[in-house]
């Protein structure tokens, strides 16, 4: 993650507060041994119809961007 300015930190906090969600997610992984292991990881989700915002967040924070198109009508 790149170093953020105080202004960028405040902007990102505002986006997450207004349009996003912070959560701890989990998944089960299967190691080579015969048992499953639960892994926990932090997740930031932001829903926005403006690509500029999500692109900015991805560039500043990293991670992945998933675009979901909704049908019109």
VENURNOR-V282565 format. One record per helix or strand. SS is the DSSP state (H for helix, E for strand). FROM is the first residue (numbers start at 1). LEN is the number of residues. If there is no record, write none. Layout:
SS|FROM|LEN / SS|FROM|LEN
//
This chain:
H|6|14 / E|20|11 / E|36|11 / H|51|11
//
